[in-house]
Amino acid sequence: MRHFGHVTPVERQRLFHREPGAFSSDSPARVLAAALGATLYSPATRPTLADDIVKQTTRGVVSMVLCLEDSIDDSEVVGAEANLVRQFTDLADRPDTGELPLLFVRVRHPEQIPDLVRRLGPAVRLLSGFVMPKFTEERGTPFLEALADAEAASGRRLFAMPVLESPELLYRESRVETLEGISRAVDKYRDRVLALRLGVTDFCSSYGLRRAPDMTAYDVQVVASVIADVVNMLGRADGTGFTVTGPVWEYFRVQERMFKPQLRRSPFLEGQAEELRERLLEHAMDGLLREIALDQANGLMGKTCIHPSHVLPVHALSVVSHEEFSDAQDILRPERGGGGVLRSAYTNKMNEVKPHRAWAERTLLRAEVFGVAHEDIGFVELLTAGLPV
């Protein structure tokens, strides 16, 4: 699979200076962590789940979470498990599905992991791993142990994606201790922890809060402080950190605005896409686009999504610009190993080799999976090209 794989080869050539690279569920973990992109959640109760997965693949989705936790009622769990096994078996038996997204299951308790892997049988080859809710050292370690046992029993490489959403992580008096415990747990299973996911909705719940569609998670200060501390302790670029993904965006249609739209008109006028701008505003996408930009500025990569319309904006804004690519290449030139400062090829900024090295390495990894846009291509063109006909 590849990002923008649903776009025609001719269109990809028009958009990309360097096209997104191909990857599969067997690719190295560092590649898969960067490639997750917009991870689309779906309740495991859906009777057409297998068809839904195939359908979303044709729309550019490359990672999905099939949820047995908060998205379904407690009384539905047994039926949802049976449906999940049935739908996986259906997919595995189809001869012509092509490359499917990376598929993860969000479970409620550790015992579900080996049980589901056993019940899936040969269809486990379609499974990439498990999402582990309300993760702390005490609650999360049994999940990771169950994953290791299930992996050994099935012979299938399985990844963990812990969700950081517990009140202990939110409360100031217990935050550092909780983060230190999480760090110990995930470091022990580093080879199997693909990414850490942020459960901002649960954070807000602890204080009876809910952000409006014209505000981002970073406007809710109690939430922004947690994101900052998670990145500070678990997202470092010194080899000890993990990929941390952006929080879910809850809205897909806005009825009334309190503040002016946050999406500038000029990029859409230049791209003759004013109608697209109006559609984005109608569906609260200006807030989403701003939050994606803030996610990236704060060290997060990818995003949890609950609606298919959120996928393309995440992927369009994840493509590396030609300017970013040029800067990253200059910084990482072998002859620059000793450091120094140089003017960017775009002559609009300073590139300081040693301080900017980690950024450059991360940018080239993103370029590997999301591609590099041509010099005259912006996010409007990427959005427009990826929309379903």
N, C-alpha and C positions, 0 to 999 in steps of 0.2 A: 504494500500500500504506500501511498505518498499523499502529502497535503496538496490540495488542488488537483488531485487525481481525477476528480469528476469534471474538470475543465478540459476542453479539447487540446491536443498537443499543439495545434497552431496558435490557440489563444495563450497557452503557457509560454510559448516562444515570444509572443508579443509582450507579455507581462514581466518575464523574468530575465535578468542578466545571468543568473545562475538558478536553474530550476530546483525545486525541492527534491531532496534525495529519497530514494525508495528505502523502506524498512519493513520488517516483519516482526511477528511476535518472538522470533528467535534472535533478533538483533541485540547488541550489547545493551546493558541496563542504562548506561549514560545516554545512549541514543533514544531509547524508549522514554526515559524520563523527560527529555527535552521535547519529544514528539507528541506527548499526550494531548497537548492543545486544549480544545474545548471538550471536556469530558461530560458527555450527555448522560444524565440519570434517567432511569425508567423504572417504574414499579414492576416487580417480578410477577405481578398478578395478571398482566396484560395477556389476553388469550391469543393475540396475534404477534407475540413477542418475536418469534423467528422472522416473520415477514417484516416487522418493524426494523429489526437490525439490518436486514438486507436493504431496505428502503433508505435508511439513514446513511448507509455506506455510499449509496449513489449521490448523496447530498454533501459529501465531504467529511462525514464524521469518522474519526479514526480511533476513538476510545469511548467506551460506554460502561456505565455501572448499572447493574440490574439489582434493584434494591429490595431487600427483605426486612429492612428496618423501619425508619420513621415514615416512609412514604406509604406504608400499608398498615391496616388495623391489626391489632394483636390477634384477633380471631382469624385472620387470613393467612397466617404464617405457614401452617401445614399445607394448605392448598397452593400457596405461592411456591413453596419448595417443589412440590410435585409438578407444577406447571413449568418451573425453571428446568427441571430435569427433562421433561417432555420436549420443551422447545429447543434445548441444546441438542437432544438426540435427533430431532427433526432437522436442525441445521447440519449436523454432522453427516446425515444420510443424503443430503442434497448433493448432486454431482456437479452443479454449475453455479454455486454461490460466489465463486471467486474469492478474493482476499477480504476477510471480514475484519471489523474493528478489533482492537484489543478489548477483550471482555472481562470485566471484573464483577464479582458478586459482593454486595454489602450485606454482611451477616449481623446477627444480633448477639450471638454468644460463641465462644470458641468451639464448642462441640459440633456446631453446624459445619465447620470447615472439613474435617475428615469424613463426616457423614455425606455431605454433598459430593465430595470428590469420589467417594466409593460408589454412590448412586449414579453418577455421571458415566462411569465406565469408560469406554473408548472415546466418548464425546468430550472427555476432559481435555483433549488436545486443543479444543477451542477456547479453553479458559486460561487467562493470563494471571489471575490472582484474586485477592480478596481485599475489600475495604473494611477497616476495623474501626467501629464507632467509639466515641468518648474515650479516647486513648490516653491512659496514664501508665506509669511504670507498673503499678499494681494490677490494673485491669487489662493492660495491653500485652504483658508478657505471656499470659496463657494463650492469647490469639497467635502470637508469633511462634510459640512452641507447637501449637496445633498445625500451623502452616508448615513448619519444618517436617512434622510427622507425615502430613498428607502428601507433601512433595516426595518424601522418601518412599511412601507406599505406592504412589502413582507413577513415579519416574518422570513426572512432568515438572519443568521449572515453573514455580509459582511465586508471584510477587505480592508484597504487602503494601497497602496504602493506608496508614493510620490517619484517622480524622482527629484533629486537635480541637476539641469543643467542650471540654469539661469545665464546670464552675471553678475547680481548683486552679485551672490555668488562667481563668479570668480574674479571680480575686487577687488583689495586690499582695496580701499577706502570705499567700501560698504559691504565688506564681513562679518564683525562682526555683524553689524546691521541686515543684512539679515539672518544670522544664528540665532541671538536672536529671530527674528520674526518667523522663521521656528520652533524654539524650542517652542515658545508660542503656535503656531497653533497645532502642533502634540501632545503636552502635554495635551491639552484640550480634545483630542480624543485618548488618549493613548491606551485605550482598543481596538481600532479598527485599529491602525497603526501597521501593521505586520512587515514591514521593510522599510528602506529608501534606495532607489536605486540611484547610481551615474551615471550621464549622461556625461561621459568623452568625447564622440564624440562632443557634443555641446560645452564643455569647449574648446576643441582644435579649433573648428570652429571660436570662438571669436578672435583667433589670427592667423587664416589661417594655422593651424598646422595639421599634421597627423603623428602619430607614425608609424615607419617602422616595418615590421614583426620580426626583430631581436632586437627590443626595447620594453620595457614595459611602462605602464602609469607612472611608477615611474622614468623613465629616462627623462620624459618631466617635467621639474622642476615647471613650472607654474601650471601644473595639480597636481603634487605630493603635492604641498603646499596646494591646496584646499582639497585634500583627508585628509591630516593631520589635517586641521582645522575642517573638518566635524566630524572626529572621536573624536577630542579633545572636541568639544562642544556637540555632539549628540550621541556619542558612548561610554560614560563612563560606568564603571562597578559598579557604586554606587547605581544603581536602577533608576537613572534618564535617562539613555541612551536607545538607540534603536539598533536593529540589522541593520547594514549598509552592503549592498551587494557590491561585486566587480564589476568593470566596464566591459563593453563588450570587447571581443577580436574580431577584425574585419576580421581576415585572416583565410582562410582554404586551401590555396595552395600557396606556395612560388615559384617564378620563378628564382630568382637570389639572392645570399647572398652577403652582404658586410663583415659581421663578421663571425667568426668561430661558428659552432653550440654550443649551450649552454647545451646540454644534454650529460652528462658523459656516456661513453661507458660501464664502468665496471658493473653497475647494470644490464644491459641487457645481458652481457656475462654470468654473474652468473645465470641469469634466462633463459638462452638459448633463448633469444628473440631479437637477433640482427636485424631480419627482421622487428620486431615491431619498433625498434628505427629508422630504415630507413624510415618507413612509417610516423612516427611522424615528422621527420625532413622534409620530402617532403611536409607535410601539415602545416608547420610552427608551430608545436605543442611544440617545445622546448621553443619558446618565451611564449606561453600560459602557459606551466607548470611553468616557472619561474615567470610569473605574478601571478599565483595562489598562489605560495609560498609567494610572497611579499604581496599579499592581506592578507593572514592569519597572516603574521608577523606584519602587520599594523592594525590589529583589524577588518578586514572585514570577512564576512561569506557568502558563496554562490557566484554566479556570473551570470551576464546577458549573455546569449548565443544566437547567431544568426545562428548557424549551429549545426546539431545533433552530428557531430564528436567532438564537444567541451564538450559534457555532461559527458562522461565517465572520461576524465582526471580530471574534477572538482570533481567528486564523489570519484575517487580513491585517490586523495590527501586530501580529507576531512575525510577519515577513520582515526580513532585514532590509532596510533601505540601502540604496547604492552608496550613500554617504557614510552610513554606519560601517558598511563592509569595507569601504576604502580606508577609513580610519583604523579599523581593526587590523587589516592587513599591514598597514604601515607600522603600527605599534609592534607587531609580532615578527617583523623582518629579522632574520638571524643576525644581521650586522648591528641591530639595535639592542643586542643582549646586554650591553653595558649600561643602558639607560639613556638619559638625555631628553631633550624637548625638541619637537619639530612642529612646524606649521602644517595643518591638515591640507590635503590635496584640494579641498574645497575653499581653502584660504579664509575660513571663518572661525577657526578655533585653534587652541593649543592642544596637542597630543603629548602628554608626558608619559614616557614609555613605562617606567616601573609602576607608578600608581594606576595606570590605565590597563595594565597587562591582564588582570583578572577579568575586567570588563570585556576586553578584546577576545579572550579565549571563550567566554560565555557567548559572545555575539557570533563567533564563527561556528559554535555548536548549534546555535539557533538557525544560522544560515544553512547548515547542513540539512536540517529537516524541514525548514519552512521556505528556504530559497532566498534569493536576493533580487529585489525588484530592479528593473531598468531605471536609469537615471531620471526619466521623465514620468515614472509610474508612481502614483501615491495610493493611499488606502481607498480612495473613492473608486479608482479603476479596479482594484482588487475586489472590493465589495461587489461592484457591478458585474464583474466577470463571473463571480462565483454564485450569483443568484440563480435559482432554478428558472428555466425558461417557461 
